[in-house]
């Protein structure tokens, strides 16, 4: 079995693909597209040796807020 990704440009092509699926010639699998941000986030998390706690995140956010409002 071979898997390919197809970008459908014309709605008529989608109908043809559905007809092929009805004839059991092809199988249509819907996939969820990950956003670029999600992929970047996973990449950054993979590089981190340890998890960041909620308290550490909160402290960093408060530092940034404080520095912004002092200006």
C-alpha positions as CSV (number, residue, x, y, z in Angstrom):
1,X,0.0,0.0,0.0
2,X,1.2,3.5,-0.8
3,X,0.2,6.7,0.9
4,X,0.1,10.1,-0.8
5,X,-1.2,13.5,0.2
6,X,-3.4,15.4,-2.3
7,X,-4.4,19.0,-2.3
8,X,-7.9,19.3,-3.8
9,X,-8.3,22.3,-6.0
10,X,-11.7,21.6,-7.5
11,X,-14.7,20.2,-5.5
12,X,-15.5,17.8,-8.4
13,X,-12.2,16.0,-7.7
14,X,-13.4,15.4,-4.1
15,X,-16.5,13.8,-5.5
16,X,-14.4,11.5,-7.7
17,X,-12.3,10.5,-4.8
18,X,-15.4,9.6,-2.8
19,X,-16.6,7.5,-5.7
20,X,-13.3,5.6,-5.8
21,X,-13.6,5.0,-2.0
22,X,-17.1,3.7,-2.5
23,X,-15.8,1.2,-5.0
24,X,-13.1,0.1,-2.4
25,X,-10.4,1.2,-4.7
26,X,-8.9,3.8,-2.3
27,X,-9.3,4.6,1.4
28,X,-9.7,8.2,2.5
29,X,-8.1,9.1,5.9
30,X,-8.6,12.6,7.3
31,X,-5.6,14.0,9.1
32,X,-5.4,16.9,11.5
33,X,-2.9,19.5,10.4
34,X,-0.7,20.7,13.2
35,X,-0.1,24.3,13.3
36,X,3.5,25.7,12.9
37,X,3.3,26.9,16.5
38,X,2.5,23.5,17.8
39,X,5.4,21.9,15.9
40,X,7.7,24.6,17.3
41,X,6.5,24.1,20.8
42,X,7.1,20.4,20.6
43,X,10.6,21.0,19.2
44,X,11.4,23.3,22.0
45,X,10.0,21.0,24.7
46,X,12.1,18.1,23.3
47,X,15.3,20.2,23.8
48,X,14.5,21.0,27.4
49,X,16.1,18.6,29.9
50,X,13.4,19.3,32.6
51,X,9.9,20.6,32.8
52,X,9.2,24.2,33.8
53,X,6.8,24.4,36.7
54,X,3.8,26.7,36.8
55,X,5.4,28.8,39.5
56,X,8.4,29.4,37.3
57,X,6.2,30.5,34.4
58,X,4.2,32.8,36.7
59,X,7.4,34.3,38.1
60,X,8.7,35.0,34.6
61,X,5.4,36.6,33.5
62,X,5.3,38.8,36.6
63,X,8.9,40.0,35.9
64,X,8.1,40.9,32.3
65,X,4.9,42.7,33.4
66,X,6.7,44.6,36.1
67,X,9.5,45.7,33.6
68,X,6.9,46.9,31.1
69,X,4.9,48.9,33.5
70,X,8.0,50.6,35.0
71,X,8.7,52.3,31.7
